[in-house]
Structures are given as structure tokens and as C-alpha cells.
Amino acid sequence: MGPHLTFKQYRGIDLAIFAAILALTEFLIVRAAKSWFPDQLYTVSVTAAVTAIVLMRWGPFAGIHAALGGLVYAWTSGGNLQQFVIYVVGNVLSMAAILLFKAFGKEKIRKSFLLTLLFALSVIVLMQVGRGLVALIFGNGIGVIWKFITMDALSDLFTLVVVWVASRLDGVFEDQKHYLLRQQKEREEQQNDQSREDL
């Protein structure tokens, strides 16, 4: 974080960057799928992966990205108003994955391979169930929930891989307040070590 950048400014820039990555990538994937694989039942989406990473970094602010992903998907797919509501509102149920932070703590999830995968899977399954529940309100049968889960099976695997890779990169899959404090502490320790060497 730059010397003249406040924490709120840093957070705003970071959230905007992830939103741009999500919107552009989701748009390109859906357009490519419509052009090259129009009859394919299965879909791949980056929304859950980006939402999971932002949820770890900034908590509930990730709801913006969950909703944005649904909006971009529905718009690029040529969806009607009902589909917009299903994907935008349904995706926000993924915020319930915050309960895992309360159960295990962010650091334990970040450092554990199994908990990282559990967290990532929870985010995407909650999204799929959320879409199904909203679809039920529009009069669809209970089987629509299973349909959302099975149609998005490739996204499950994609989300697990992306979040696992992010967890291996320093500071990417980490609470940003914790990350910045950790960076500051490491810099101070290096300066102290350098000072002792100079003596």
C-alpha cells in the first residue's frame, strides 16, 4: 500500500480490480461458450472463484462480486428478468460461507489445504442452491436446485483449483488487514536486523 493511500482507498481499488477481472472474464467465457458450444449443457463460471477470494480478503464486500457475476452471466446469456433475479439474488447466498470464518477462523482456513477446498466448495454450492431457491419462488419444481448444481459441476472443479492456487500465492487469499499488518511487521523486523548489522 502506497504511503499516501488510505486503507479505504486501497480496499476500493482492490475491490474494483477484482470486479473488473470478474466481469471481463465472465463475459468472455459466456460469449465463447455461446459461440463455440451452443448446445453444451454444462457451464463454467469464474464468479464463485473470484467471490471466494474476495470474501477471504474483504468479507461481506464480496457480495458485490457475487451479484455482479450473476448480472454479467444473465446479461451475456441474453436472459430475461426472471433469470437476472435468479442469478443476481441467488448468488448472494454464497455470503453464508462467512460462517466458516466464525467456525475455524480465516487464518486456519487459509493455511489448511482441506479447509481451503471446503471453503471454496461452500461458496459455489451456496451460490447454486441460492439460484435454485430463488427459482422455486418463480414456480419451478424442487428439482431445479439439483439442476443448478449439476449444470455447474465444471465450475465446482474450476473454483477449487483457482482458490487453491490463490492460497499458494503470498497475500492473495488472505484477509487484507492481516496481510498489511504482516507486511509491516516483516519490514520492521528487516529494518531491526539491518540496524543490528550496521552496529
C-alpha positions in Angstrom: 0.0 0.0 0.0 1.5 3.3 -1.0 2.4 6.0 1.5 -0.4 8.3 0.5 -3.1 5.6 0.1 -5.6 5.1 2.9 -6.9 1.7 3.9 -10.3 2.6 2.4 -8.8 3.7 -0.8 -6.7 0.5 -1.0 -9.8 -1.5 -0.4 -11.8 0.4 -3.0 -9.1 -0.1 -5.6 -8.7 -3.8 -4.8 -12.5 -4.4 -4.9 -12.7 -2.6 -8.3 -9.8 -4.6 -9.8 -11.4 -7.9 -8.8 -14.8 -6.7 -10.1 -13.2 -5.8 -13.4 -11.4 -9.2 -13.7 -14.7 -11.0 -12.8 -16.8 -9.0 -15.3 -14.5 -9.3 -18.2 -13.6 -12.9 -17.7 -17.2 -14.0 -17.2 -18.3 -12.0 -20.3 -15.6 -13.7 -22.4 -16.3 -17.2 -21.1 -20.1 -16.9 -21.7 -19.6 -15.4 -25.2 -17.1 -18.1 -26.1 -19.5 -20.8 -24.9 -22.4 -19.4 -26.8 -20.4 -19.2 -30.0 -18.4 -22.4 -29.9 -20.5 -24.7 -27.7 -24.1 -23.6 -28.1 -25.6 -27.0 -27.3 -23.4 -27.7 -24.3 -25.5 -28.2 -21.1 -22.6 -27.6 -18.7 -21.2 -24.2 -17.9 -18.0 -22.8 -16.5 -18.1 -19.6 -14.4 -15.4 -17.6 -12.6 -17.9 -15.9 -10.3 -17.6 -18.3 -7.4 -13.8 -18.4 -7.5 -13.5 -14.6 -7.5 -16.2 -14.3 -4.8 -14.4 -16.8 -2.6 -11.1 -14.9 -2.9 -12.7 -11.5 -2.3 -14.7 -13.0 0.7 -11.4 -14.0 2.3 -9.8 -10.6 1.5 -12.7 -8.3 2.4 -15.5 -10.3 4.0 -19.1 -9.2 3.0 -17.9 -6.8 0.4 -17.7 -10.0 -1.8 -21.5 -9.8 -2.1 -20.9 -7.1 -4.7 -18.9 -9.6 -6.8 -21.3 -12.4 -6.3 -24.2 -10.2 -7.6 -22.0 -8.7 -10.4 -21.1 -12.2 -11.6 -24.8 -13.2 -11.8 -25.6 -9.9 -13.6 -22.9 -10.4 -16.2 -23.8 -14.0 -16.8 -27.5 -13.3 -17.2 -26.9 -10.3 -19.5 -24.3 -12.0 -21.7 -26.6 -15.1 -21.9 -29.5 -13.0 -23.1 -31.5 -13.8 -20.0 -34.9 -12.4 -19.2 -35.8 -10.5 -16.0 -36.5 -13.8 -14.1 -33.0 -15.1 -14.9 -31.5 -11.8 -13.8 -33.2 -12.1 -10.4 -32.3 -15.8 -10.1 -28.6 -15.3 -10.8 -28.1 -12.0 -9.1 -30.0 -12.7 -5.9 -29.3 -16.4 -5.8 -25.5 -15.8 -6.0 -25.6 -13.6 -2.9 -26.5 -16.7 -0.7 -22.8 -17.6 -1.0 -22.1 -14.9 1.7 -23.3 -17.6 4.2 -19.8 -19.1 3.8 -18.7 -16.4 6.2 -20.0 -18.8 8.9 -16.9 -20.9 8.2 -14.7 -17.9 9.3 -16.5 -17.9 12.6 -16.2 -21.7 13.0 -12.5 -22.0 12.0 -11.0 -18.5 11.6 -9.7 -17.0 8.4 -6.0 -17.9 9.1 -6.8 -21.6 9.8 -8.8 -21.8 6.5 -6.0 -20.1 4.6 -3.3 -22.3 5.9 -5.2 -25.6 5.6 -5.5 -27.4 2.2 -8.7 -29.2 3.2 -10.3 -26.1 4.8 -9.4 -24.0 1.8 -11.2 -26.5 -0.5 -14.1 -26.8 1.9 -14.5 -23.0 1.9 -14.3 -22.8 -1.9 -16.8 -25.6 -2.4 -19.1 -24.0 0.2 -19.1 -20.7 -1.7 -20.1 -22.3 -5.1 -22.6 -24.8 -3.7 -24.3 -22.0 -1.7 -24.5 -20.0 -5.0 -26.1 -22.9 -6.8 -28.6 -23.6 -4.0 -29.3 -19.9 -3.8 -30.2 -19.8 -7.5 -32.4 -22.9 -7.0 -34.2 -21.3 -4.1 -34.9 -18.1 -6.0 -36.1 -20.2 -9.0 -38.5 -22.0 -6.6 -40.1 -18.7 -5.8 -40.8 -18.3 -9.5 -42.7 -21.5 -9.5 -40.1 -24.1 -10.6 -40.1 -27.5 -9.0 -37.7 -28.6 -6.3 -35.6 -30.4 -8.8 -34.4 -27.1 -10.1 -31.9 -26.9 -7.2 -30.2 -30.2 -8.3 -30.3 -28.9 -11.9 -28.3 -25.8 -11.0 -25.7 -27.9 -9.1 -25.2 -30.5 -11.9 -25.1 -27.9 -14.7 -22.4 -26.0 -12.9 -20.3 -29.1 -12.0 -17.3 -27.9 -14.1 -17.4 -24.6 -12.2 -17.0 -26.6 -8.9 -13.7 -28.0 -10.1 -12.6 -24.7 -11.6 -13.4 -22.9 -8.3 -11.5 -25.4 -6.3 -8.4 -25.2 -8.5 -8.4 -21.4 -8.7 -8.9 -20.9 -5.0 -6.2 -23.4 -4.1 -3.7 -21.7 -6.5 -4.6 -18.3 -5.0 -4.0 -19.8 -1.5 -0.4 -20.6 -2.6 0.3 -17.0 -3.6 1.5 -14.7 -0.9 -1.2 -12.3 0.2 -3.8 -13.2 -2.5 -6.0 -15.5 -0.4 -5.6 -13.6 2.9 -7.5 -11.1 4.9 -6.0 -7.8 3.7 -5.9 -6.1 7.1 -3.9 -9.2 8.4 -1.7 -9.1 5.2 -0.8 -5.5 5.5 0.0 -5.8 9.2 2.1 -8.9 8.5 4.0 -7.0 5.8 4.6 -4.1 8.1 5.9 -6.4 10.8 8.2 -8.1 8.4 9.6 -4.8 7.2 10.2 -3.7 10.8 12.0 -6.9 11.6 14.2 -6.5 8.5 15.0 -2.9 9.5 15.9 -4.0 13.0 18.1 -6.8 11.6 19.8 -4.3 9.3 20.3 -1.9 12.2 22.0 -4.6 14.3 24.2 -5.5 11.4 25.2 -1.8 10.9 26.3 -1.7 14.6 
